[in-house]
Amino acid sequence: MKKLLSIGRYLVIIGVIGALLGSLALFMYGGALTVKEIIETARTASISSKGAKGLMLSLIEISDIFLLGTVMYIISAGLYELFIDDDIELPAWLVIHTLDDLKNKLIGVIVVVMGVVFLGQVIAWHGEQEIIYYGAAIAFVTAALTWFTSTKKK
């Protein structure tokens, strides 16, 4: 059983490959959307505050795609480091030795994603009161995640 469980850790490679392919797909899609948005902006050649607001909103939504691609990459690299090989060349900020390291890195990026999503809502805002509830929900989740990462198991 010990040998079987030791070899079984390599099943995680399925998750590693899946997350890496997901990351690649998100980065490629975000890149294609960026190029499309730039071409469309240049093609219309309309310079106005409404056009600028639309461009900002589009680019913020695209940055959200890149951030989600980053989340998928961190999951892929983290699972690989934790289960397969802890000795891969990564930037110091991405080195993961424990499940807590992976959790903290993911939560950090998730908080940024929520902030970017909220920024997109603010830019698209037309005075509706619901944005207060949306912002409060994001603040609550951020506070909960911050508390979650700050408490250590004893």
Secondary structure, DSSP 4 states (H G I P E B T S, - for coil): -HHHHHHHGGGHHHHHHHHHHHHHHHHHHHHHHHHHHHHHHHHH---SHHHHHHHHHHHHHHHHHHHHHHHHHHHHHHHHHHHT-S-----GGG---SHHHHHHHHHHHHHHHHHHHHHHHHHH--S-THHHHHHHHHHHHHHHHHHHHH----
